[in-house]
Amino acid sequence: MLAPSSLDPTYTERMRVGALEVPLGLVQLIQAKRWPQSDDEERRQHLVPIVPTDRVHRFAPEEDELYLYAPPFRTVQQCCESGETFWEESIAAPAELDFARAVPIADFGLGTDAPVVLDYAAGAAPPRVRHLAWSRTGNDNHWVLSAETFDEFARLLGLHPA
């Protein structure tokens, strides 16, 4: 077993959400226990955040916390099919996401309604990371780029080696 602070560059087990391949960097962070592996680890973030506020401000200056989701991950389409209505509401800017090609991996904490997704819509691997940015009124929210790749995102968060 690896120490929680190290990543094993030889770890290559793949994870998929349907046909979408989860970035290897995220799989390695989960395996190294630097990303929640279970619901219990996910909930602990309410008491002890994994990502410090100054790291969140690097890509979302208007936010203060980041709550990382544990696997298994699902597409937004699967979330909708299981009854989650948020994604189809106008505040979620649904026209800006391809539900079948977006995978929620985090949000900005309780009550924020501001998810972070792996966005495979550009048709490329690796996916980009985007988050829902709220307008002042909440009526003109948009999905904005957080990082071009998951590895860049992990470096911004201080979870991945530089």
N, C-alpha and C positions, 0 to 999 in steps of 0.2 A: 504494500500500500504506500502511496506517495504521501509525503508531508503536504499539508494543506497549502503551503506557500509555493509549491513547485508544480510545474507542468511537465508531463512526459512527452517529449517530441516524437517518440516512437509509437505513442498510442494512436491507433488509426481506426478504431471501431466506428462505424458509421451509424447515424441515426436519421430516420426519415419521418416526415409528416406527409403521408400519402406518397406522391411521387417527388416531393420536394426534399432535397437533402439538406439537413441541418449543418451549418458550417462546422468544420472540424474543430475550430477554436472553441466554440461553445461546448461541444461534446467533451473536449479536453478539460475545460473549466469545471464541468459537472463531475467528471471522473476524478479530478483533483480536489473536489469539495470546495471550490472557490465560487460555485454557483449552486443554488439549492438543488438537492437531489430528491426531496420529498416534500409533501405538504407541511410536515412539522418544521422542516428547515425553512421553508418559505415563510411560514407564519412567524418564526423567530425574528424576522426582519422588522416586525413592528416594535420590538424591544431593542434589538441590536442591529442597526442597519449595516449592510455589507458595503455599500457605496457611500463615502462621505459626501456631504453637501457640496464642498468645493469641486468635487469631480462631476457631480450632476450639473453644476453651473457651466461646465466646459462645453456642453452641447445644448443645454436648456436653461438659460440664465433665469428664467421666470419660475423655475421649479426648485424644490429643496430636498426632496427625497426620491429615491428610486427603489421600487419593489420588484425584485427579480422573480419570475415564475419558474416553478419546478416542472420538469417533464412529467407526464407526456404532454407535448405541445400539440396544438390543433390549429387548423386554418381558421380564418374568420368565418368562412362558409360553414365549417363544422360547428363553430360557436353558435351561429344563427340557427342551424338545423337543430341544435340542442335547446333552443328556446331563449338564447341571449338576444334581447331586442336592441340593446344599445347601439350595435353596429349599423343598424338600419335607420337610426334617428338622424335628423338633419344636423344635430350638433357634432356627430361623428364624421361629417363630410364623407358619406359613403361613396359618392361618385368619384372620389380621388383614390380609392383602393380597389384592387381586384381581389374580391373576397376569397377566391380559390387559390390565390398566390400570395397571401399575406398571413403571417404566423405571429400572433402576439407572444412576446417574451418577457414583458415587464410593463409596469405602469408607474405613475408618480405618487402612489400612495392612496390611502382610503379617501373616497369621495372626490377624487380628482377627475375621473372620467377622461383620462389622458393616457392611452396605451402607447406602448413602444412595440413596433412590429419588425420582423424580417420581411422585407418587401422583394419578392421574386418577380414582380411585374415587368421589370426591364428585360425579362426573358433570359437573364444571364445568371450564371453562378460566378461569383458568390452574390448572395442577395445584399441589397442595401439595407440600412437600418433607418427607420423613419419614426417620428412620434407626432401625435396629434397636438398641435399648438392651438391654444384657445385665444380667440380675439377678446378685446375688452368687453364686448357685449355678449359673447358666447354664441352669436348668430352667424359669425363668419369664420369658423374654425377651419384650419387646413393641416394636411399632413406635410411635415417638413423633414428635410434630410437631417439625420443625426450623425451619420457616418456612411462613407462609401462602402465599407465592408464591416463585417462583424469584428474582425481582428482590430480594425481601427477603433471601433466602438469600445471593445474591451480595454484597449490601451488608454482611451479617454477616461474610462472608469477606474483605471489603476489595477485591473484584474489580470492583465496580460503583460508579459515582459515587453519592454520597449524594443 
